[in-house]
Amino acid sequence: MAHFYAIGLYRHKDYAAANIPILPLKKGFKKTRLYIMAYIILYGIATTLLTLLGYTGLLFVLIMMITCIWWIRKGVTLWPEDNITWGKKMFGYSLMLTIVQAVMLVKIGRAH
């Protein structure tokens, strides 16, 4: 969700012009940013649970926790940025996290 909400932040004018009711237009930019940060935290918890429940190994949880903490830190340190810049950067970070996950899946898939 953080990924799509970030798109909504920096493309809000396009959604408004198309009359598509997205979160930034309905609830505001600040609330959208808070939702993004909350989803990142929940994502970190979910990835940790995968390891705690035995679905993934220690390396997975370590990499995911480092990337989630880094993503949260970026969101907090960039908070003063305008909505469009903040949204673009948070979207970019979500793409990087997706690439990290894809590499891990390919690596894990080859190991099994």
Protein Blocks (a to p, Z undefined) as FASTA:
>chain_A
ZZmmmmmmmmmmmmmmnopacfklmnojklmmmmmmmmmmmmmmmmmmmmmnopacfklm
mmmmmmmmmmmmmmmmmmmpcfklmmmmmmmmmmmmmmmmmmmmmmmmmmZZ
